[in-house]
Amino acid sequence: MGRNAEARRWRCNNCGAITANAGLLTAPSPFDPSDILTACPRCLCCDEGFALLCDEPGCNREARCGWPTGNDADAFGGYRQTCHNHFAAAPIEE
């Protein structure tokens, strides 16, 4: 099982708006119906992309680190994705 998609938060690379996964706009591409376009609900941009944000509550830094939690049924779907500050605080399993 992968990370809980509903819990993901994204920052629009065009306008900086932060949006939960469920709030992003999606539609089939008019050029290739098998491709799905994702757009920002604030600026409607779909070509600049999004940055995944740290899953630590209250943190809006970009997620650049990750590790398995050891529990696929947890709120993170078995995998944490955090910024470097919160990765350093991750428990180390022995």
NORPESUL-V183280 format. One record per run of one state. SS is the DSSP state (@ for helix, = for strand, . for the rest). FROM is the first residue (numbers start at 1). TO is the last residue. Records with the same first field share a line. If there is no record, write none. Layout:
# NORPESUL-V183280
SS = FROM-TO + FROM-TO
This chain:
# NORPESUL-V183280
. = 1-4 + 8-8 + 13-17 + 24-24 + 29-35 + 40-49 + 54-61 + 63-64 + 69-78 + 83-83 + 88-94
@ = 5-7 + 21-23 + 84-87
= = 9-12 + 18-20 + 25-28 + 36-39 + 50-53 + 62-62 + 65-68 + 79-82
